[in-house]
Amino acid sequence: MADTKATQQNGHYSTVAFLHVPKTGGTYLGQRETDAEAVIRPIVYLGHSYVGEPGQDLNPIYLEHDRENARNVLLSKTMENYFVFSTVRNIFAWLVSYAGHAGGWNPKYPALKHYDRPHANQGFEYLIKVIANREDQWPSRKFIHCQLFSSKGDLVVDWINRQETLDQDLASLAPRMGLEYRKKAPQRVGATSDYRRFYTDELIELVSKTWGRELSLFGYDLNGCSAQPGLVGREISKEQKGSIKYFWSDDKLAIAGAEVPRR
């Protein structure tokens, strides 16, 4: 996915780039388990990057367990060269997918050295309570989709797919940006088809309180895409990029200068 293409967007030219939040269908998008011929192309693959100041900031998703990859930080100025898209996922589904990954539920991906494997092996409820009560080891009670924001709080993406409607969203993005899109077979599919069966009333309440800001921001509830639209849709306007801020260090979400409290 190293090919690039300059496309016109709002009067200037941009290279299309994909920022990959773990467990949101990025392996499928990049066809990274087969021929690596992405379902949408040509694009630049930014991987699990974070936007900040190299040498000063560290990538939150690696911060506590992989210092080498924690240095995977991109300059904000670099991102200005790209039209950046990413994918989000319902937190309820994301947590089940993450538990399956960390616990090696699919024997094809045993994840024997995963840092959350001991927690996952004590059960889903135990793992979720561990995650919801920690601060720095990602995933934590802070934003799971923290990569969508820079260390200075800026929203760095221009387009957001929903994992639940990924192919439809990519099919809409492709002609808009002059890209080729071709639907392919799913990859790295989880071991369970209905994430909701993992949730008790207590866990539903815990997730809703802990990640309520994120659920509302992207328009999700237990059953998937909420009937109440999220604050951000697929296309991110300049106004939204200027008004929506999230600061990982302080776990602070602010909209139009006003802090959004946890539920």
N, C-alpha and C positions, 0 to 999 in steps of 0.2 A: 504494500500500500504506500510505496514511496513516491509514486507518480504525483505530479501536481497539475493543476489546470487553473489558468487565470480566467475569472469570470466577472462580468460587470455586475455590480451591486450598488444601487443608489448613487450612480454617477462615478464610482471609482472601481478599481479592480482589486479583487481579493482572491487569495488561494484558499480553497476549501479544506478545512482540517477537522479531524475527529478527535475529541477529548473523551477518553474511555473511563467512565466510572465503573469499578468492578461490579460484576453480577447484574449488568443491565443489557445483556445481549451483544456485547462487543465482539465476542469470539465468533458469533454468527455473522455479524456485519463484516468482519474482516476475513471470514472463512479461514481462520488461523489454524484449524486442525486438518485442513486439506491442502488446497492449492494456493491459498492466500490471495485469491482473486476476489476482492471485496464485492459485496452485492451492490455497492454504490461506488463509483470511481470516475475519474482519478481523484484521490484525496491524499492529504498528508495525515499520517497516523501519529498522534501526539502521545499515545499510550496513557498510562496512569499519572500523567504529569500534574503539577500544581504550579500556579502562577504566583511569583513573588520575586524576591531579590536573592539570586544565587549567592551563597556564601553567608547570607544572613538568615534567610528563611529556610525551613525544612518542610518537606512534603508530609502532611499530617497522616496520610494513609500508611506510611512506612515508619513514622517517627519513632516508635518505641521498640521495633523489632528488626529493622533493616536499615541501618544507617547509610549504607551505600546507596540504596534506592531512595532514601529520604532526601538525598541531594538532587533528585530529579525535579528541578525547579526551573520554570521558564520565565524570562523577563516579560513584564507587561507590554513593553515596547514590541517584543517579538510577536505577541498575539495580535497586534494591530495590523500585521500583514495578512492575517487570516480571516476568513468567514468561518467561525467556529460552530460546530454543532456537537451535541452530546445527547445522551439518553438518560432519562430518569425512570424509576420504577416504584410501584407502591411499596411503602416501607413494610407493610405486613407480609407481602410476598418476598420482598428482598431479604428479610430476616430469616425466613425459612430456607431460601436458596443459600444464604450465607452459612446457616447451620449445617446444611447438607454438604457444602464445600469443606468447611472446617472439620466436620466429623467424618468425612470420607464415606458418606452414605452410598454413593455410587462406587462400586468396587473398581471401576475403570480409573477413578481419580482418588486414591486412598489418602492423600494429604497427610502422610504420617508425621510430618514435622511442623504442621500448622500450629501456630501459637495458641489458637483457641480450641485445638482438638481436645485437651483434657476437660475443658468446660462443656464442649458439645457432647462429649461422651457421658456427661452426667445428666443429660436430657435437655430438651429444647427449652423448657421453662427455666431451668438453671442458667443456661447460656444467655437467654434474653435478660434475665435479672442482672447477670454480671455486666453485660454490655450497657444496660440502662443506668448502672450505678458507677461507671468509670468515666474519667474525663479525657485522658490523653491517648490511650491506646485505641486507635481506630479499628472497628467501629465503636462508637461510644454514644453517650447521651447527646453529644453535639451533632451537627448536621452530618448525615451519612453522605450526602451529595456535596460535600464541602469543596470538591475540586472545581465546582462551577463558579466559585468565587476566589478572588485573589487574596493574598495576605493583607492587602489594604481594604478588603471588603467589597471590591468591585465585581459585578456580574460579568464574566468573561465570555459567555456564549451568546451567539446570535440566533440560534435555533435549538429547540429542545424536543426530541422525540419522546414518546411514551413507550416503554418496553412492551406494554400491552397492545399497542397499535403500531409496532415498529415498522412493519412492511408498508402500511398505508402512509405513515409519516415519511419514510424514505422515498416512496413513490411520488409524494408531493414535493419533496425537496429537490429531487433530481432535475426535473425540467426547469425549475426556478433558477438553479445554479449551473445549468448546462452540463449535468453529469449523466452518466449511464447507470441505470438501475436494473438489476435482474434478481428476482426472488430465487432463493436457493433453499436447500434442505436445512432444517435447524441443526445446530451444533451445541455440544456440551449441555444437553438437556438435563434438568434436575431429576431427582429420584422420586418426586411426588408431583401429582397433578393438581391437587387442591390444597393450597396452603392453609385455608381457613380451618381445617380440621385440627390443626396444631394449637389453636387458640381457645383458652378458657375465658370466661368473662373477666377474670382478674388480669390476664395477659392483655386482653383487648384494651382494658382501661390503662394499663401501664404503657403500652405502645402509644395510645392516643394522647396521653399526657406528655410522655417523653419526647415524641417526635411530632406533636400536633402542629407545630409551626410549618414543618416540612410537608406534612400531609396537606395542609391548607394551601401552601404556596403552589404545589403542583396539582392539586385537585384530586385527592385520593381519600378513600375510607376503607373499611375492612373488605368490602366487596369489590374493590377495584377503583375505576375512575368514578369519582363522586358525581352525583347529580348537580352538586354545586361546583361550578367551574373554578379551577385554581386561579390564583392571581396572575400566573404567567401561562401562556398557551404555547403553541409551537414556535411562532415567530416572536422574537424579543425586540421590542421597539427601543429607540434611543431613550425615550422617556423612562422606560422600565430599567434600562441599564444604568440610568443616572439616579434612580430613586430607590432601588432595591439593593441593600447592602447586607452582607453577612461576614462577621469577623470570627474566624475560628478561635483565635486566642482567647477571646472573651465570651465566646458562644453567644453572640449578640446579633439578632436579626433586626434591621431597621428599615422601615418603609417611609419614604418622604420625610426622613429625619426623626421619625417616632419609633421607639423601640417596641417590638412585638413581644409580649410576654409569653411564657409557656402557659399551656392550659391549666 
